[in-house]
Amino acid sequence: AAYLCLTTYLVWTCSIAHGAT
C-alpha cells in the first residue's frame, strides 16, 4: 500500500504546484 500512498502524495503535490502557479 506504500506505492498507493506515494502516488497519492505525488498527485497531491502536483495539483498544489499547478494550483499555486
Backbone torsions as a table, in degrees:
resi	resn	phi	psi	omega
1	ALA	NA	-8.6	-179.1
2	ALA	-62.3	-40.3	-178.8
3	TYR	-63.8	-34.5	-179.6
4	LEU	-67.7	-42.5	179.7
5	CYS	-64.4	-40.9	-179.8
6	LEU	-65.4	-43.8	-179.9
7	THR	-61.6	-44.0	179.8
8	THR	-61.3	-40.9	180.0
9	TYR	-64.3	-43.2	-179.7
10	LEU	-64.3	-44.4	-179.9
11	VAL	-63.6	-43.1	-179.7
12	TRP	-63.1	-45.2	179.7
13	THR	-62.7	-41.6	-179.6
14	CYS	-64.0	-41.4	-179.4
15	SER	-64.6	-42.0	179.1
16	ILE	-64.2	-40.8	-179.2
17	ALA	-62.6	-45.6	179.5
18	HIS	-68.9	-33.7	-179.2
19	GLY	-73.2	-34.2	-179.3
20	ALA	-69.5	-35.7	-178.8
21	THR	-86.5	NA	NA
